[in-house]
Amino acid sequence: MSHALAEPCVTSDGVTFTVVVEFKDYDCLVSTDALSELSRSQDPKLDLIKVYKAYEAKIQGIARRLVTAGVTGTPLVLQTQHF
C-alpha cells in the first residue's frame, strides 16, 4: 500500500521535502545556499521550488544516502557541502 508524500514546500531556510528509506519517512530540508549553488545563481529572488524540481532526483538521492549512513536531524538538513 502506497501513501502520498507531502509536496516540497518553501521555508525561510530552503525547501522541505520527504524521502522514504526502508519504508520509513524522513523529513528533510535542502538549504537555500545549497539550491543557489546547484543552480549556480546569485539571484536573491531565485525560484527555490523550480530549482528543487530541476535537481529533485539528485537532492533526494543524497538525502537517502545520508539517512542510510546514519546522519540524523529533524529535519535532516542538506547543505552546500553535501553536493
C-alpha positions, 0 to 999 in steps of 0.5 A, a space after each residue: 500500500 502506497 501513501 502520498 508524500 507531502 509536496 516540497 514546500 518553501 521555508 525561510 531556510 530552503 525547501 522541505 521535502 520527504 524521502 522514504 528509506 526502508 519504508 520509513 519517512 524522513 523529513 528533510 530540508 535542502 538549504 537555500 545556499 545549497 539550491 543557489 549553488 546547484 543552480 549556480 545563481 546569485 539571484 536573491 529572488 531565485 525560484 527555490 521550488 523550480 530549482 528543487 524540481 530541476 535537481 529533485 532526483 539528485 537532492 533526494 538521492 543524497 538525502 537517502 544516502 545520508 539517512 542510510 549512513 546514519 546522519 540524523 536531524 529533524 529535519 535532516 538538513 542538506 547543505 552546500 557541502 553535501 553536493 
